[in-house]
């Protein structure tokens, strides 16, 4: 026991113990400096940078500051940093070959940072998934869907897939596909729809609504009516416009038809027999006609 205590005492009194103590102090100071320094840089550039770039700046500055203090501490311990850097380079190459998918996601993440097709807080659609962007990391993008599900999409998939950003521009257009009966006057229909759009407070006057005739359908005259609204009011605009259009057409007596089917026997064929059965008749009455 005395020998062990003597060994510990001699080690604590040696210059190596003092170097280790100062190295630990540097690492602790580096952790504190990295934490507060990264937050200070983030606050300094928060107005010029987006939320995602601010978060990325905070992470990068934290590890850079901490790495400088750790390198200084290792230098005080007379550790050859060139050997460590060489070993780190070899390890990086080995990991890169072993995880090519991760490397591809990292490179794709760098392209996303440079191109900036969307930012944190935007509502985007990737394939069949639509949601709000929670974070843009080096390996993946995290989304929260409207039914509150968490979706992780690899960066490589995003680079190869078509992306729709619903939050990029301040206004959006809502296209409504409609049809009216052949007996209706399209000029009157257009006047009713324009009046409905002008009375809706969520519908913008500029750009003005569009009325586009699309064709002669099987059971109706089809057309597209398009209105513009602010991005934050888009869902309310969709619901209110459909309700207002239905009410406006009903008040004007304009018919929205359902599909019709007519059975035609032709001039060379016999007419279809039509049988009418009533409670007052003991036997059914049979009549002949071209329709059933």
C-alpha positions as CSV (number, residue, x, y, z in Angstrom):
1,X,0.0,0.0,0.0
2,X,2.9,2.3,0.9
3,X,4.5,1.5,-2.5
4,X,1.3,2.3,-4.4
5,X,0.9,5.6,-2.6
6,X,4.5,6.4,-3.2
7,X,4.1,5.7,-6.9
8,X,1.0,7.9,-7.1
9,X,2.7,10.7,-5.2
10,X,5.7,10.6,-7.5
11,X,3.4,10.7,-10.6
12,X,1.4,13.6,-9.3
13,X,4.6,15.6,-8.6
14,X,6.0,14.8,-12.1
15,X,5.8,17.3,-15.0
16,X,3.6,14.8,-17.0
17,X,0.9,15.0,-14.4
18,X,1.0,18.8,-14.6
19,X,0.7,18.6,-18.4
20,X,-2.3,16.2,-18.2
21,X,-4.0,18.5,-15.7
22,X,-3.6,21.6,-17.9
23,X,-4.7,19.5,-20.9
24,X,-7.9,18.5,-19.1
25,X,-8.5,22.2,-18.1
26,X,-8.1,23.2,-21.8
27,X,-10.6,20.6,-22.9
28,X,-13.1,21.7,-20.3
29,X,-12.6,25.4,-21.2
30,X,-12.9,24.4,-24.9
31,X,-16.3,22.7,-24.2
32,X,-17.6,25.9,-22.5
33,X,-16.1,28.2,-25.2
34,X,-17.5,26.1,-28.0
35,X,-21.0,26.1,-26.5
36,X,-21.2,29.8,-25.9
37,X,-19.1,30.8,-29.0
38,X,-21.4,28.8,-31.4
39,X,-24.5,30.3,-29.9
40,X,-23.0,33.8,-30.2
41,X,-22.1,33.3,-33.9
42,X,-25.7,31.9,-34.5
43,X,-27.2,35.0,-32.9
44,X,-24.9,37.3,-34.9
45,X,-25.9,35.8,-38.3
46,X,-29.5,34.8,-37.5
47,X,-31.0,37.7,-39.4
48,X,-29.0,37.0,-42.6
49,X,-29.3,33.2,-42.6
50,X,-32.2,30.9,-42.7
51,X,-33.2,28.7,-39.7
52,X,-31.4,25.7,-41.3
53,X,-28.2,27.5,-42.1
54,X,-28.2,29.0,-38.5
55,X,-28.5,25.5,-37.0
56,X,-25.8,24.2,-39.3
57,X,-23.5,27.2,-38.4
58,X,-24.0,26.4,-34.7
59,X,-23.0,22.8,-35.1
60,X,-20.0,23.4,-37.3
61,X,-18.6,26.3,-35.1
62,X,-19.1,24.2,-32.0
63,X,-17.0,21.3,-33.3
64,X,-14.4,23.6,-34.8
65,X,-13.8,25.5,-31.6
66,X,-13.8,22.3,-29.6
67,X,-11.4,20.7,-32.0
68,X,-8.9,23.6,-31.7
69,X,-8.8,23.3,-27.9
70,X,-8.4,19.5,-28.1
71,X,-5.6,19.9,-30.6
72,X,-3.9,22.4,-28.3
73,X,-4.3,20.0,-25.4
74,X,-2.8,17.1,-27.3
75,X,0.1,19.3,-28.4
76,X,0.9,20.1,-24.7
77,X,1.1,16.4,-24.1
78,X,3.7,16.1,-26.9
79,X,1.3,14.0,-29.1
80,X,2.3,13.8,-32.7
81,X,-0.8,15.2,-34.5
82,X,0.5,14.2,-37.9
83,X,0.3,10.6,-37.0
84,X,-3.3,11.1,-35.8
85,X,-4.2,12.9,-38.9
86,X,-2.8,10.2,-41.1
87,X,-4.7,7.5,-39.2
88,X,-7.9,9.6,-39.4
89,X,-7.4,9.9,-43.2
90,X,-6.9,6.1,-43.6
91,X,-10.0,5.5,-41.4
92,X,-12.0,7.9,-43.4
93,X,-11.2,6.2,-46.6
94,X,-12.0,2.8,-45.1
95,X,-15.3,4.0,-43.8
96,X,-16.1,5.6,-47.1
97,X,-15.7,2.3,-49.0
98,X,-17.7,0.5,-46.3
99,X,-20.6,3.0,-46.4
100,X,-21.0,4.2,-49.9
101,X,-24.7,4.9,-49.3
102,X,-24.0,7.2,-46.4
103,X,-21.3,9.0,-48.5
104,X,-23.8,9.5,-51.3
105,X,-26.3,10.9,-48.9
106,X,-23.7,13.3,-47.5
107,X,-22.7,14.6,-50.9
108,X,-26.4,14.9,-51.8
109,X,-26.9,16.9,-48.6
110,X,-24.2,19.3,-49.7
111,X,-25.9,19.8,-53.0
112,X,-29.2,20.5,-51.2
113,X,-27.5,23.1,-49.0
114,X,-26.0,24.8,-52.1
115,X,-29.2,24.7,-54.2
116,X,-31.6,25.5,-51.4
117,X,-34.9,24.1,-53.0
118,X,-36.6,24.4,-49.6
119,X,-35.9,25.5,-46.0
120,X,-36.9,24.5,-42.5
121,X,-40.6,25.2,-42.0
122,X,-41.6,24.9,-45.7
123,X,-44.3,22.5,-46.8
124,X,-43.0,20.2,-49.5
125,X,-44.1,17.2,-51.4
126,X,-41.6,14.4,-52.2
127,X,-43.2,11.7,-54.2
128,X,-46.4,10.8,-52.4
129,X,-45.4,12.3,-49.1
130,X,-46.4,15.9,-48.1
131,X,-45.3,17.5,-44.9
132,X,-43.5,20.3,-43.1
133,X,-39.7,20.3,-43.1
134,X,-38.3,19.8,-39.6
135,X,-34.6,19.6,-40.3
136,X,-32.2,19.2,-43.2
137,X,-29.2,17.1,-42.1
138,X,-26.2,15.7,-43.9
139,X,-27.8,12.3,-44.3
140,X,-31.5,12.9,-44.6
141,X,-34.4,15.4,-44.4
142,X,-37.0,15.0,-41.7
143,X,-40.7,15.8,-42.4
144,X,-43.8,16.0,-40.3
145,X,-46.9,15.1,-42.2
146,X,-50.3,16.7,-41.7
147,X,-51.5,13.7,-39.8
148,X,-48.6,14.2,-37.4
149,X,-46.3,11.4,-38.7
150,X,-42.5,11.6,-38.7
151,X,-41.0,10.8,-42.1
152,X,-37.2,10.5,-42.8
153,X,-36.2,10.9,-46.5
154,X,-32.6,10.2,-47.5
155,X,-30.8,13.0,-49.3
156,X,-29.9,10.8,-52.2
157,X,-33.6,10.0,-52.8
158,X,-34.5,13.8,-52.7
159,X,-31.8,14.6,-55.3
160,X,-33.3,11.9,-57.7
161,X,-37.0,12.8,-57.0
162,X,-39.2,15.6,-58.2
163,X,-39.8,18.0,-55.3
164,X,-42.8,20.4,-55.0
165,X,-42.4,23.3,-52.6
166,X,-45.8,24.6,-51.6
167,X,-44.4,27.5,-49.5
168,X,-41.9,29.0,-51.9
169,X,-44.2,31.8,-53.2
170,X,-46.6,34.0,-51.3
171,X,-49.7,33.2,-53.4
172,X,-51.1,30.0,-54.9
173,X,-53.7,29.2,-57.5
174,X,-56.6,26.8,-56.8
175,X,-58.1,25.1,-59.9
176,X,-61.7,24.0,-59.7
177,X,-63.0,21.5,-62.4
178,X,-66.7,22.0,-63.0
179,X,-69.5,20.9,-65.4
180,X,-72.9,22.3,-66.2
181,X,-75.8,20.9,-68.2
182,X,-75.9,21.4,-72.0
183,X,-78.9,23.6,-71.7
184,X,-77.1,26.2,-69.6
185,X,-75.7,29.5,-71.0
186,X,-71.9,29.6,-70.3
187,X,-71.9,33.4,-70.2
188,X,-74.4,33.3,-67.3
189,X,-72.3,30.6,-65.6
190,X,-69.2,32.7,-65.9
191,X,-70.9,35.8,-64.5
192,X,-72.2,33.7,-61.5
193,X,-68.7,32.3,-60.8
194,X,-67.0,35.7,-61.1
195,X,-69.6,37.2,-58.7
196,X,-68.9,34.3,-56.2
197,X,-65.1,34.9,-56.4
198,X,-65.5,38.7,-55.9
199,X,-67.6,38.2,-52.8
200,X,-65.1,35.7,-51.2
201,X,-62.7,37.7,-49.0
202,X,-60.0,35.0,-49.4
203,X,-59.9,35.3,-53.2
204,X,-57.4,37.8,-54.6
205,X,-58.5,40.4,-57.1
206,X,-55.0,40.4,-58.7
207,X,-54.2,38.0,-60.3
208,X,-57.9,37.9,-61.4
209,X,-59.9,34.6,-61.6
210,X,-59.8,32.5,-64.8
211,X,-62.6,30.9,-66.6
212,X,-61.4,28.3,-69.1
213,X,-63.7,26.1,-71.2
214,X,-62.2,22.6,-71.4
215,X,-64.6,20.7,-73.6
216,X,-67.9,18.9,-74.4
217,X,-68.2,16.1,-71.9
218,X,-70.4,13.0,-72.0
219,X,-73.0,14.6,-69.7
220,X,-71.9,18.2,-69.3
221,X,-70.1,21.2,-70.6
222,X,-66.8,21.1,-68.7
223,X,-64.6,24.1,-67.7
224,X,-62.0,25.1,-65.2
225,X,-62.4,28.0,-62.8
226,X,-59.2,29.2,-61.2
227,X,-58.8,31.6,-58.3
228,X,-55.7,32.9,-56.4
229,X,-55.2,33.2,-52.7
230,X,-52.6,33.9,-50.1
231,X,-50.4,30.9,-49.2
232,X,-51.4,30.8,-45.5
233,X,-55.2,30.9,-46.5
234,X,-55.0,28.2,-49.2
235,X,-56.9,25.5,-47.3
236,X,-59.7,27.9,-46.2
237,X,-59.9,29.2,-49.7
238,X,-60.5,25.7,-51.1
239,X,-63.3,24.9,-48.7
240,X,-65.1,28.2,-48.9
241,X,-64.9,28.5,-52.7
242,X,-66.5,25.1,-53.3
243,X,-69.3,25.8,-50.8
244,X,-69.9,29.3,-52.3
245,X,-69.9,28.0,-55.9
246,X,-72.5,25.3,-55.1
247,X,-74.7,27.8,-53.4
248,X,-74.3,30.4,-56.2
249,X,-75.2,27.9,-58.9
250,X,-78.2,26.7,-57.0
251,X,-79.5,30.2,-56.5
252,X,-79.1,30.9,-60.2
253,X,-80.9,27.7,-61.1
254,X,-77.9,26.3,-63.0
255,X,-77.8,22.5,-63.1
256,X,-74.7,20.5,-62.2
257,X,-75.5,17.3,-64.0
258,X,-74.8,13.7,-63.1
259,X,-73.7,11.2,-65.8
260,X,-76.6,10.2,-68.2
261,X,-76.9,7.0,-70.2
262,X,-79.3,6.6,-73.1
263,X,-80.1,3.1,-74.6
264,X,-80.6,3.4,-78.4
265,X,-81.8,0.3,-80.2
266,X,-81.3,1.6,-83.7
267,X,-83.7,1.8,-86.6
268,X,-83.2,-1.8,-87.7
269,X,-83.9,-3.4,-84.3
270,X,-87.0,-4.1,-82.4
271,X,-88.0,-1.6,-79.7
272,X,-87.4,-2.6,-76.1
273,X,-90.5,-3.8,-74.3
274,X,-91.5,-1.6,-71.3
275,X,-93.7,-3.2,-68.6
276,X,-95.5,-1.0,-66.2
277,X,-96.9,-2.7,-63.1
278,X,-99.3,-1.0,-60.7
279,X,-101.1,-2.2,-57.6
280,X,-104.5,-1.5,-59.2
281,X,-103.9,-3.8,-62.1
282,X,-104.2,-7.5,-61.6
283,X,-102.0,-8.2,-64.6
284,X,-99.1,-6.1,-65.8
285,X,-99.5,-3.8,-68.8
286,X,-97.0,-4.2,-71.5
287,X,-96.1,-1.3,-73.8
288,X,-93.5,-1.1,-76.5
289,X,-91.1,1.8,-76.9
290,X,-87.5,2.6,-78.0
291,X,-86.2,3.1,-74.4
292,X,-86.1,1.0,-71.3
